[in-house]
């Protein structure tokens, strides 16, 4: 009886919410929107009715002010569940989905007519664009945020469908045009979205985004401007596709190689027991080079967030545990703790409010830090401390735990930088620090 009564209540609530949405109308179609991984524009996609709603989606809210990524699963019976991982072992919100004239309503299982808990979205191709806040655990995720640097762009909360996953990844290429060498990067990603970048001497000179579809050995990219390029893959997994090296140039057929280790590529820094700088460099194609003092080593690797495997050219295979920001491994006779380049170096920034407080944070390969906060307006030093740090797993992302004189400060590691809250004169100030 209780279940039946709940279903009747849900149906009543759904009808009421949908009628309200229908009366209010839909957002203006000409408004720009983007998620942290896409910027959508005009595109030709199949009608929503031709694309199944059921499936798994990724939601990234970095551009909405939080360095957080989580997942949504919609089943064939239109039930849904939100979770921090694709295993969906932790329920951060679940319920049923209803639809009226292209507007969808997520009604949570703990929603009641007296205290409704819902979220609304519309479909664009394979993806979902939210038109209301999204309850997630105890939080309500905002559904839009105006870009501070470019006010004409409004970042929207989107769920990108995890489709064509076997085609995902960055693909790299280079091409010479009129004696000039251009470096290409093509990214095929969630939501059947792609982005293409052309670089000249490390500086981006052309950028293109759009959607893609794939079938076997065929790949079609449709730009947001409606241009279409089709290509095929060879037996080595390389794609032959046409892109412009720069604005105004003709599209040129170019061979792209899959950068299978691009998500792990980068430099790691540490210090040996003898005080020598240790550097481990992982490239986008699975090769590595290590150097510390007179010792050096090279080989191939494979890695994921929790494990790295090394196959040195000279020596035996070995594997080590890792986090996204730390790696403890043995090279030669040294056991070295290495830190990702993302968290090593000098970071600076100001309060995320109007006060003229600035902060400088130095993170070193020896596991130490210095933190300086200054009131720029009055030329007063508010905080100056030094100590050691550790990388720890936080409730939503990894964090730096800064310890000095018995006090521990917590710094969140975001894709865009480091975020921390400092108490000054009994007031909490939030700082966003980016790498210098």
Number of C-alpha atoms within 10 A of each C-alpha: 6 7 8 9 10 16 13 12 15 23 15 13 20 24 15 13 20 19 12 11 16 14 9 9 8 12 8 7 6 8 10 15 20 20 23 17 19 21 18 16 17 12 16 15 15 11 11 15 10 10 14 11 19 15 15 19 24 22 22 20 23 18 21 21 12 15 20 16 16 19 22 24 20 20 14 10 9 15 18 22 20 26 20 20 14 15 8 15 11 13 13 18 21 22 19 19 20 17 16 14 8 12 17 22 23 23 26 21 17 14 16 16 14 8 8 15 18 23 20 23 23 19 19 19 22 25 23 21 19 22 21 17 17 20 19 16 15 8 10 12 17 17 22 20 17 15 14 9 7 8 10 12 16 21 23 24 29 29 25 27 26 19 19 16 13 8 17 18 19 22 21 23 18 17 16 10 12 5 7 10 14 21 18 22 19 23 19 23 23 23 25 23 26 25 21 20 22 24 18 15 10 9 11 14 14 17 16 17 21 25 25 22 18 17 10 8 12 13 18 16 25 21 22 18 13 14 10 14 16 16 17 17 17 10 7 8 12 17 24 18 19 17 20 19 26 18 12 8 10 11 14 14 15 19 20 20 20 23 20 17 20 17 14 20 18 16 18 23 24 26 21 19 11 8 11 13 15 22 20 21 16 24 20 18 18 18 18 22 16 18 16 20 12 6 12 14 16 19 17 17 21 18 19 14 13 12 14 18 15 21 17 17 11 9 12 8 13 13 15 14 15 17 18 15 20 22 20 15 18 12 16 11 9 15 13 17 19 24 26 18 16 18 24 19 14 16 19 20 20 22 19 15 10 7 12 13 22 20 22 19 21 17 19 19 21 17 18 16 21 18 17 16 21 18 16 15 10 9 9 11 13 15 13 12 14 16 16 17 22 13 21 17 13 14 7 13 13 17 23 23 19 24 18 16 9 7 9 14 14 18 22 22 21 21 12 16 17 23 22 18 17 18 9 11 7 7 9 11 16 15 21 21 25 19 17 9
